[in-house]
């Protein structure tokens, strides 16, 4: 049993890991789509991934922030933000910090949103 767990622990990161380059590509496409005036363009799987990824991160953070009353990673307005706005923030941050693109996409997205929506300490 331990051998199976060790093998899974070694393999799972390769299945699940995507870096900032992938996130910038996917969310860059999504932001371009949002800004496009072409109604004929359809959302690709990569754009839908970005939208869902942003929604998942922001909704989970709102859960921590409002319902669980624990330390959130960032502090959104109480009504939240759209996935397209979150994507726009993340894309700008990634473009401003290309030296960090080798890092995990989740870590980078959290970092970008934390910079954009810092939590007030002690309040």
ZIFENJO-V938848 format. One line per field, one symbol per residue. phi: phi as a letter, one per 20 degrees, with the letter a starting at -180 (. if undefined). A space follows every 50 residues. Layout:
# ZIFENJO-V938848
phi->???
This chain:
# ZIFENJO-V938848
phi->.fffffffffeggffeecdfffffffffffffffefeefffdfegfffgg gffffffffffffffdeeldfefbcfgfencffffffffffgffffcffd ffffffffffgfffffcfefemc
